[in-house]
């Protein structure tokens, strides 16, 4: 039987959402592999990347926090087009600038673009699609962030220049910006993407931002995203340096091992989408964090290539469902009245954590050596588990 126009439109919007998250992930996979070359080009200490992370975080957090207002003004499609245009401009500047301060400053534009994509699409999918499709949305992010290290590694291997990887991603982002601009009118109609998997709920009176800010559960939810995203990006950023500077792995092999971290991450998210109907978000979160802790112990204790690869792959696979499961579990922590406000706050907190946790890891590595990275990540995952237990006990009784 021929599908209805509404169903076709919903399916197209779902695919576009996935493409948006591929484009979101691509830039995040570049810096870790490029960083040794960037340091050499500009004559920088190992923790100087914190400046890039800070500028990116400011842009990400501001745009994420105000994404609801921006979507109302521009629509989701217009927001995605503008955001991909900004990230494309940032990648172009990375690839061309001979000046370190400009490299740092343009990270703000990349952060603005990324924050708007992340918050806007997460809000859209949380309202209109199922938990399974939410997991697969974030699996699409995994595709992008897996491809990033491969693109950068191949660029360095073929040309000897780290700038080439940024040029390739710049071109991809520009194409995505054009695609979203041409399809921007599709987003004006809210339709569900897969028959039988709508995530529609009865309307509730939403809380004001002031009410949400008084909720301990909302602040604990922000802390969860701060810790999780910081840990995810932190290991992805520093594993290349850990392997090449401390564990005797060649740069080419280390680049592909870094990509395997994100590859297993991607596999984990798509796999999680298959069993979300069998596990609640809460049980999925506890299982994922427990396996991630096991992988981090292996990475800490076994410093050979086999132990490193095993620990890295296990962590990547284990943490994959955590972000989308935390997003889908938001109502269980704060109540349905506070979901819209809390999602924006969570996205902002994830941007801050994505800069602060890896940057502090760099400070520790500068003072205590690069091997401090793995026990540092072990501590972060342990705290994540503790705060998750606390957050679920702080739900608003009126919700």
Helices and strands as residue ranges (DSSP letters): H 5-28, H 31-42, G 46-48, H 49-65, H 67-96, H 100-128, H 131-159, H 163-182, G 184-188, H 209-213, H 216-245, H 251-272, H 281-301, H 305-319, H 322-328, H 330-334, G 336-338, H 339-368, H 372-391
